[in-house]
Amino acid sequence: MVSHRRCTQSGFNRGVRVTVISAAAATAAATLTGAPASADPKDTRKSAKAAVDRLYEEAEQATERYNEAGERVDRLRGEADRAQEATARGQERVNRMRDALGAMAGAQYRTGSIDPALALLLSADPDTYLERAAALDRAGARQALTLDKLRHAQRKIAQTRAEATRALTELERNRAAVTRHKRAVEGKLREARRLLASLPPEERASFDRASRSGREGPPGLSGVAAGSGRATTAVAAAHQALGRPYVWGANGPSGFDCSGLMQWAYAQAGVSLPRTSQAQRHAGRTVPLSQARPGDLVTYRADASHIGMYVGNGQVIHAPYPGARVRYDPVGMMPISSVTRI
């Protein structure tokens, strides 16, 4: 299978004119690839194309890492919130117990005597009571057991909250690092686009793969049955997204990254998919490519860093890479790692 990140060598050579690349392009190529500005133009163009392909792939991998980090942050934030709520509920129980014990102490005070056990129970430090309860003959076993349970519950809740908060802080730090990495890749992409803009039109066309983009409608998909009713709805939703821009970290409706488009399309069918392409490949049943039907998810590369939706007749719809728009491409545009039926 041929990667859509790489045009065939013969196709590239046909588009090459025997021209000398501009000094600006050579300088940009040297920045991207480490090649000297005086390098052979043909070799420079090949190096520049390899750099562009690599940068597109790096950008997509960074996007999926960002999506995964964001998903984990959201999950940990929920755990932290639940821990805080549980802590508040536990504190309310302790407060109710202290109110009741305070009423008992008030009654005893008015009669001229106060139980020393109650005085300890009303202490701000429950541990003090537990450590000395054995020495107090009049300390009620039931009261000690209840307070012991509450103390352990509070400690567990506090520990859970602290662990969740630490994890959340770490994940936010990781997410910020991924964002910085993504911005660095975007800078490289901008540099690559400047290099491409300096090439002759024929060579730019080979880089842009214009023959496989910008379709106005489904590429001859009549009579192809989807895998299920929900798959039919998801395919229809994906068709509606045709032409919308690739936006890293986005899952619609105005822009998408590759996994964001799959998640959004299936959400229109009432199906909740994971956020990343790596997780989406395990969201259903694996089928052979030869049995692919519209609505099946096609995952690419060994690391599953790209994903599209099969729409029939050897075509997928997908959000290709930064700077491109949602479009149709041949299913074999790059190495396939799996096909998943939702």
N, C-alpha and C positions, 0 to 999 in steps of 0.2 A: 504494500500500500504506500502511496506517496503522500508525504505531509503537505498540507495546505500552507505550511510555513515555508516550503521549499519548492520552487518551480523546478521542472526537470532540467538537466544540464543542456539537452539539445534545445529545449524551448528557450532557455536563457541565451544560448549562443546565437540563435536565429535573430533575437532582438538586439544583439550587440552591433553597434556601428563602429567602424574603425575610426574612433575619434579620441582626442586627448582630453581627459577629464579636466575640468576647471581647477585652478589652484585652490579655490575655496573648498571644492568637493574633496580634493586630495587631502587638504588639511583636516577637514572633518573626519575623513576616513582614518587618518592617522590617529586622531583623538579617540575614535571608537575602537580601533582594532590594534593599535600599536604599530601599524605599518608606516614606513617613512613616506613623507610627502612626495618623494621622487620615485615611488614604486611604479611598476608597469601598470597602465590604466586598466587593462583587462584583469590583472590580479587584484587591483584595488577595488574594482566593481564586485568581484567575487567575494572579497573580504567584507565589503560593505554589506552585501546581501546576507552573508552569514551572520554578521553582527545584528542586522535588523531581525532576522528570524530568531536569533537567540534572545534578543530583547523582548520580542513579543511573547515568547514562551516564559521568560522570567517574570514578565509583568503579570501573566495569567496565574502562574504559580504563587506569586506574592498576593494576588487578590484572594485566592482560595485560602491561603494562610491567614489573611486578615479576616475573612468570613468565619473561619474556624475559631479564631481568637474571640471574635465578637460573640459567637454563639456560646462559648464557654463563659465569657464575662456575664452574659445575660443569665445563664443558669446559676452561676455563683451568686449573682446579685439576688436572685430569688431565694436561694438558700439562706443568705444573710438576713433577708427580710423576714423569712419564716422563723429564724432563730431569735430575732429581736422580738417578734410577736410572742413567741413561746416564753421568752424571758419576762415580758410584761405580764403575761397571764400568771406566771409563777409568782411574780412579785405581788400581784393582787391577792393571791391566796395567802401569802405571808402576812400581808397587811390586814386581811380579814381576821386571821388568827390572832394577831396582836391586838386588834380592836376588841375582840372577845375577851382576851386575857386581861386587857386594860380595864374592862368593865368589871371583871371579877376582882381585880386588885383594888379598884375604887370601892367596891362594896366591902371588902375586907378592911380597908383603911378606915372607912366610916364606923366599923365595929371595933376599931382599935387594934386590929392585928392584920399583918400581911404575910402571906406565905412566901418564904424566901425562894421557893422554886419559881413562883410567879415573877418575883423580882428579876431572877436570872432570865426567865423566858422573855421578859420585856427588854432585855439588853439588846443593844444594837449588834452584838456579835454572837450569833447562834453557836459558834464553835466553843465559846466560853461555857455556855450552858452544857453542851454535850460532854466537854471534858470534866465538868464538875458534877454532872447529874448523878453519877454513881455514889457520890459522897452525900447526896441529899436524900434522906430517908423518905421525905414526903414528896419527892419528884414523881409525878405520875408516869408510869411506863407508856401509857398511850400518848401522852403529850410528848415525851421524849422521842418516841418512834415517829410520830407525825412530823415533828420538827426536823428529825434526822432525814426523813424522806425529802422534805422540802429543801433542806440544805444541799443534798446530793443533786436534786433536780436543778437547783439554781447553778450549782457548779458545772453540771453537764451543759446546761443552756449557755452559760457564759463561755465555756470552752468551745462549743460549737460556733457561737457567734464570733469568737476571736479567730478561730481557724478559717471560717468563711471570709472574714474581713481581710485576713492576711492573704488568702488565696485570691480574693478579688483585687487587692492591691497589686499583687504580682501579675495577674492577668491584664490589668489595665496597663502595667508597665510593658508587658509583652506586646500588647496591642499597639501601644505607642511606637514601639520599635518596628513592628511590621509596617505601620503607617509611614515611618521615616524611610524604610526600605522601599516601599512602593513609590514614594515621591522621588527617590533616587532613580528608580527604574523609569519613571515617567520623564525625568530629565534626560535619560539616555534615549528614550523614544523620540523626544523632541529633537535631539541631536541627529538621530537617524533620519527623521523626516526632513530635516534641513539638507542632509546629504542627498537624499532621494530627489529633493526638489531641484538640485543642481545637475542631475543627470539628464541626458537627452530624453525626449518624450517616449521613444520606443522602449527604452530601458525602464523608465518609470512605469510603463504599462505592464511590463513583465513582473515588476515588484508588486504592483497593486492587484494583480490577478483579476483584472477588470472583467474577463470573460466569465467569472463565476460569482459576480455580485450584482446587486441592483435589479433583481428580477421584480417584475410588477405583480406576479401572481404565482400560485403553486405550479411547479414544473411538471405538468402532466400527471396529476395524481388521481384522476377520475377512476372510479371502480375499485380502489384499494381500500379494503376494510380495516378498521382499527381493531386493536386487541380487546377493547371493551367500551362500554358507554362512556365511562369517565375518561378513557383515552381519547375518544372522539371529541369530547368537550375540551380536553387539554390541547389537542392539536388545533382546534378552532381558535383557542385563545392565543396560542403561539403564532398562528397566522396573523392575528390582529396586531401582534407586536412587530411585524415585519417593517423594517426601516427605522425602528427606534434605535437610539445610540447605545453603544457599549459604554457603561459607566461602572467603574470598579466599585465593588461593595454594594451595588444596587440590585433590588429585586422588584422593580416596577413601581408604578406602571409606565413612567415616562422614560426610564432607562434600565438597562440590565447588564449584569455580567453573566457568564455562561450558566452557572448554577442558579443564579437569581431568576433567569428566564424560566428554567425548568420548575423551580419552586412556585413561581407566580402562575404559570400556565396550569399546573395541577391544582393549585389553590382554587382556581375558577371552577374546577370540577369537584370541589369539596374534599380534596386529598391533601394532607399535610406531608410535605417532603422535608427531609433535613436540609440544612442550608448549604453544605459544601458538596462538590462533585464527588469527593471521596466517599462521603456518607450516602449520597444518592444512589451510587452504584449498588449498594446493598439494601435498597429500600423495597425491592421486589424480587421476582424470580428471574434468574439468569437464563437466557435463551440463546441459541446459536444465531449468528448473523444471518444465516440462510433462512431463518424462520422469523426474522424481524417484521413487525407490523407497525402501522402508524401509532404513535404514542409511546413506543418503547424508547428508553433512554440509552444513548450510545456514548460510552465513556472512552476517552482517548488517552494515549500515553500510558506507560507503565505505572506512573504515579497518579493516574486518574485525575490529572489537573485540568482537563477540559471535558465538557459534556454537551451533547446536543440531543434533539428529539427526532427520531426517525419519522418521516412523513410519507414514505412509500416511493416506489420506483427508483430506489437507490439514492434517495436524497434525505438530508437532515435539515432542520432549521435550528439556528443557533446564534448566539452572540459571539462573534469570532475573536476579537481582541481589541485593545484600546485604539480608538480612532475609527473603528469600523461600525457598521450598523447591523442589526439583526437581519439575517439573510438565509438563503438556501445554499447548500453546497453538497457535493457528492459525499456519500457516507464514508467512502474510503479516502477522504482528504488527508488523513494522517493515521498512524497505527492505532487500531482499535484494541482496547483492553477488555471490554465486556459490553453486552447488550442486556438491559434489564427491563422486564415487563412489570409495570405497576398494577 
